[in-house]
């Protein structure tokens, strides 16, 4: 998956984590989404390595940063940073959970993609075994991004309504928050079913299928996606060049 899809998966997870908390609050919700979202982006910090296509887990892409070990280390670092800064709005345990689960969301997002030159993901690094390639999906998925975005928007609407509930509606606050989390969780289930149903023979047919479905979506999804993808590819090329 590309960065937008990864961040969205993390944000969906952040919403689910938030709705499981007893203390509601806008900052807490945004904090959960941002921490899980950035955590879901973190493993791809190895995209700028010179040995990008190498299957060596230490120096190549989809190496040790795509493992549960990295997820735990990332969670510890973020939790430690929160504790040092005396961040009182979120406990270190919650910060750790968001960081750890965010990285796990990245691993889950990459898991269905073809193993490529890496042979999959070293999920249990330093153990050399690699896993993945079980699904049928390309490395970029704008169609999946826009569809799951609808789930996130709906979940955010109910969470925000719960936060804004006052007076006689205050009793609904908890129910609205839980409903928002349930919709976010539904986004994961939908994504899993969408990936399971995807089929393509090669990268060319995958690109053609994405283009066709994007053109069928409401304006301006297709032109906006095309522009964003061009910008993203330019940024990626610059990262790889350095």
C-alpha positions in Angstrom: 0.0 0.0 0.0 1.1 3.6 -0.6 1.2 6.2 2.3 -2.4 7.5 2.0 -3.9 4.1 2.4 -1.5 3.3 5.3 -2.3 6.5 7.1 -6.0 5.8 6.7 -5.7 2.3 8.1 -3.9 3.7 11.1 -6.6 6.4 11.6 -9.3 3.8 11.5 -7.4 1.9 14.2 -7.0 5.0 16.2 -10.7 5.6 16.2 -11.4 2.1 17.4 -8.8 2.5 20.2 -10.3 5.9 21.2 -13.8 4.5 21.4 -12.6 1.8 23.8 -11.4 4.5 26.3 -13.6 5.7 29.2 -12.4 9.3 28.9 -13.8 11.0 25.8 -12.3 14.2 24.4 -11.4 15.7 21.0 -7.7 15.9 21.7 -7.6 12.3 22.8 -9.4 11.2 19.7 -7.2 13.2 17.4 -4.1 12.0 19.3 -5.1 8.4 18.8 -5.7 8.9 15.1 -2.4 10.8 14.6 -0.3 8.4 16.6 -1.7 5.3 14.8 -1.6 7.1 11.5 2.0 8.1 11.8 2.9 4.7 13.2 1.4 3.1 10.1 3.7 5.3 8.0 6.8 4.7 10.0 7.9 1.3 8.6 8.4 2.8 5.1 11.2 4.9 6.4 13.4 2.3 4.8 12.1 3.4 1.3 15.1 5.7 1.0 17.8 3.0 1.4 20.2 2.5 -1.4 19.7 -1.3 -1.5 15.9 -0.9 -2.0 15.3 -4.2 -3.7 17.6 -6.2 -1.4 16.1 -9.1 0.5 18.5 -8.4 3.3 16.3 -7.4 6.2 18.9 -5.0 7.6 19.5 -2.9 4.5 16.6 -3.4 2.1 13.1 -2.1 1.9 10.5 -4.2 3.6 13.1 -5.2 6.1 13.2 -5.1 9.9 11.0 -2.1 10.1 8.2 -4.4 8.8 8.3 -6.6 11.9 6.7 -6.9 15.3 10.0 -6.1 16.9 10.0 -2.7 15.2 6.3 -2.2 16.3 7.3 -2.8 19.9 10.3 -0.5 19.7 8.3 2.2 18.0 5.7 2.0 20.7 8.3 2.2 23.5 10.0 5.2 21.9 6.7 7.1 21.4 5.5 6.2 24.9 8.9 7.3 26.4 8.7 10.6 24.5 5.2 11.2 25.9 6.4 10.5 29.4 9.4 12.8 29.1 7.2 15.6 27.8 4.8 15.0 30.6 2.0 14.5 28.1 -1.0 14.2 30.4 -3.8 14.0 27.9 -2.8 10.4 27.0 -1.2 7.9 29.3 2.1 6.3 28.2 0.3 3.0 27.9 -2.2 4.4 25.5 0.6 6.1 23.5 2.4 2.8 23.3 -0.7 1.0 22.2 -1.3 3.5 19.4 2.3 3.4 18.2 2.5 -0.4 18.3 -0.9 -1.0 16.6 -0.1 1.7 14.0 2.9 -0.2 12.9 0.9 -3.5 12.9 -1.6 -1.8 10.6 1.2 -1.1 8.2 2.2 -4.8 8.3 -1.3 -5.9 7.7 -1.7 -3.5 4.9 1.4 -4.8 3.1 0.7 -8.4 3.9 -1.7 -9.1 0.9 0.6 -7.5 -1.7 2.9 -9.6 -3.9 6.1 -10.7 -2.1 8.3 -8.9 -4.8 12.1 -9.2 -4.7 12.0 -9.3 -0.9 10.1 -12.6 -0.6 7.5 -11.1 1.7 7.7 -9.4 5.2 10.1 -10.4 8.0 7.3 -10.2 10.5 9.1 -12.1 13.3 12.6 -10.5 12.7 15.3 -11.4 13.5 13.9 -14.8 12.5 14.7 -15.0 8.7 11.3 -16.3 7.7 9.2 -14.0 5.5 5.4 -14.0 5.0 2.9 -12.3 2.7 1.7 -12.2 -0.8 -1.5 -14.1 0.3 -3.8 -11.6 -1.4 -4.2 -10.2 -4.9 -3.7 -6.5 -4.7 -1.3 -3.8 -6.1 1.1 -1.7 -4.0 -1.1 1.4 -4.6 -4.8 1.3 -4.0 -6.6 4.6 -4.5 -10.0 2.9 -5.0 -9.7 1.2 -1.7 -8.5 4.4 -0.1 -11.6 6.4 -1.2 -14.0 3.6 -0.2 -12.6 3.1 3.2 -12.4 6.9 3.6 -16.2 6.9 3.5 -16.1 4.6 6.5 -13.7 6.9 8.4 -15.8 9.9 7.6 -18.9 8.2 8.9 -17.2 7.1 12.0 -15.7 10.5 12.6 -19.2 12.0 12.2 -20.6 9.9 15.0 -17.6 10.4 17.3 -17.8 14.2 16.8 -21.6 14.1 17.4 -20.9 12.3 20.7 -18.3 14.9 21.7 -20.8 17.7 20.9 -23.8 16.1 22.7 -25.1 18.3 25.5 -28.1 18.7 27.6 -30.8 16.0 27.0 -28.6 14.4 24.3 -25.6 13.9 26.7 -26.8 10.4 27.5 -26.3 9.5 23.9 -22.6 10.4 24.0 -21.3 7.0 24.9 -23.6 5.3 22.4 -22.5 7.6 19.5 -18.8 7.1 20.4 -19.2 3.3 20.3 -21.2 3.5 17.0 -18.3 5.5 15.5 -15.8 2.9 16.6 -18.0 0.1 15.2 -18.2 1.8 11.8 -14.4 2.3 11.8 -14.0 -1.5 12.6 -16.4 -2.1 9.7 -14.0 -0.3 7.5 -11.3 -2.9 8.2 -13.8 -5.7 7.5 -14.8 -4.1 4.2 -11.2 -3.6 3.2 -10.4 -7.2 3.9 -13.3 -8.4 1.8 -12.4 -5.9 -1.0 -8.8 -7.2 -1.1 -10.0 -10.8 -1.0 -12.2 -10.2 -4.1 -9.6 -8.3 -6.1 -8.1 -10.1 -9.1 -5.4 -9.1 -11.6 -3.0 -10.8 -13.9 -0.2 -8.2 -13.7 0.6 -4.6 -12.8 -0.8 -3.3 -16.1 -4.2 -4.9 -15.6 -4.2 -3.8 -11.9 -3.6 -0.2 -13.0 -6.3 -0.4 -15.7 -8.8 -1.7 -13.1 -8.0 1.1 -10.7 -8.4 3.7 -13.5 -11.7 2.3 -14.6 -13.2 2.3 -11.1 -11.8 5.8 -10.3 -13.6 7.1 -13.4 -16.8 5.6 -12.2 -16.6 7.5 -8.9 -18.1 11.0 -8.4 -16.2 14.0 -9.6 -13.5 15.1 -8.7 -12.2 11.8 -7.3 -10.4 10.8 -10.5 -8.6 14.0 -11.4 -7.8 14.7 -7.8 -6.4 11.1 -7.4 -4.4 11.4 -10.6 -2.8 14.7 -9.5 -2.0 13.4 -6.0 -0.4 10.2 -7.4 1.8 12.2 -9.7 3.0 14.4 -6.8 3.5 11.2 -4.7 5.6 9.6 -7.4 7.8 12.7 -7.7 8.4 12.7 -4.0 9.2 9.0 -4.0 11.6 9.5 -6.9 13.4 12.2 -5.0 13.6 10.1 -1.8 15.0 7.2 -3.9 17.5 9.5 -5.6 19.0 10.5 -2.2 
